């Protein structure tokens, strides 16, 4: 399912930079959500998997800017 976001979300894509997510792709329960994001610096459009996407800081909502953005993403799955 492809969903165009009514209001684009300011996000940071790990290893790519800050941008606005303007759509989301959901391939179903066996896949990560995919965020369609226009990057601020380069203007490139990337489809980034959910584990690589972070919301940008927002003072009003109390989401503070982190000193660094993680570059490693923990593997998902069952530990058993």
C-alpha positions in Angstrom: 0.0 0.0 0.0 1.3 3.5 -0.9 0.2 6.3 1.3 0.8 10.0 0.6 1.2 11.8 3.8 -1.1 14.8 4.2 1.6 16.6 6.2 5.2 15.7 5.3 7.3 14.7 8.4 10.7 16.1 9.1 13.0 13.1 9.4 16.7 12.1 9.4 17.7 9.2 7.3 20.8 7.5 8.8 23.8 7.8 6.4 21.8 10.2 4.0 20.8 13.2 6.1 17.8 15.3 7.0 14.7 15.6 4.8 10.9 15.5 4.5 9.1 12.1 4.3 6.1 12.7 2.0 4.9 9.2 1.5 5.0 5.7 3.1 5.0 2.3 1.4 3.7 -0.8 3.4 4.5 -4.1 1.8 2.9 -6.0 4.7 3.7 -7.8 7.9 6.9 -9.4 6.7 8.6 -6.1 5.7 9.7 -2.8 7.2 7.7 0.3 6.4 9.4 2.3 3.6 9.6 6.1 4.0 9.7 8.1 0.7 11.9 11.0 1.7 13.2 14.1 -0.2 16.6 15.0 1.3 17.2 18.7 2.2 20.9 19.0 1.1 20.9 17.1 -2.2 17.2 17.1 -3.2 17.5 13.4 -3.8 14.5 11.2 -3.1 15.2 8.0 -1.3 13.0 5.1 -0.1 14.4 4.4 3.3 13.5 1.3 5.4 12.0 2.1 8.8 15.0 1.1 11.0 17.1 3.8 9.2 14.6 6.7 9.8 14.5 9.0 12.8 12.2 11.9 13.6 14.0 15.3 13.7 14.0 17.3 16.9 10.9 19.2 17.9 11.1 21.6 20.8 7.3 22.0 21.1 6.8 18.2 21.6 9.8 17.8 23.8 11.8 15.7 21.2 15.3 17.0 21.8 18.2 16.9 19.2 20.5 14.1 19.8 24.3 14.7 19.9 24.7 12.1 17.2 22.5 9.9 15.1 23.1 6.2 15.4 24.9 4.7 12.3 24.3 1.1 13.3 20.9 -0.4 13.3 20.2 -3.3 15.6 19.0 -6.4 13.8 15.3 -7.2 14.3 13.9 -10.5 15.1 13.4 -13.1 17.9 16.4 -13.8 20.1 15.3 -17.4 20.7 
